[in-house]
Amino acid sequence: MEEQPVNIPCPICSTEGQLGMVANVDEIPYFGEHTQVTVLCHACGWRQTDFIPAEGKKAGAWKLVLDDTKKLRSRVVRSSSCTVRIKELDLEVMPGTNSTGYVSNVEGVLNRFVDIINMVRRDVERDLETDTEENEELLKARATLDSLLSSIENAGDGSTFTLEFLDPHGHSMILDEDAVERELTEEELVELPVGPDPAVFSSDDVNA
Ligand SMILES: [Zn+2]
């Protein structure tokens, strides 16, 4: 794996001449051959990993109803352009500047939601401690967060909800025999963010 310089300033810290790219071809079972690309900045430490399938993929949405704990072990490929959504719980992680791709399983995706909820909960907890009077809103917020945590904890075992991947670049996938794939609607394509500046690289460059 050799690092190649990328001749644009870092999208985060704007330093020039510090951006590098490492690409290697890999095989993920069922996802197929793909190129894993990591762009990194030596000045600020920013890095972004992405997965580009060898075959062109259509913009797509994946959906899996988590009604069985064995589905927690199903593999997922989540690219940096993918929005992850759990409609029933009103949870959504959209790609942002720091969005990075990963290969994990369903449980790993849920754990990322748990981390975010716990972070918010710690803030609420701290505010509750410093408040001398009982704050109805904070108590309500904490109860909501607790119920979200319990819903996620019991996924597939008393708690059923749907995990959705929406990827305008079509580089993401939920690898489960019950997962349902569909094309994104025109409306969704307009609304969905695609994450970090794709000017860093495009699949055409990498596959060329
Ligand atoms: Zn930087």
Boltz pocket constraint, residues with backbone or C-beta under 6 A from the ligand:
constraints:
  - pocket:
      binder: B
      contacts: [[A, 10], [A, 11], [A, 12], [A, 13], [A, 14], [A, 15], [A, 41], [A, 42], [A, 43], [A, 44], [A, 45], [A, 46]]
      max_distance: 6.0
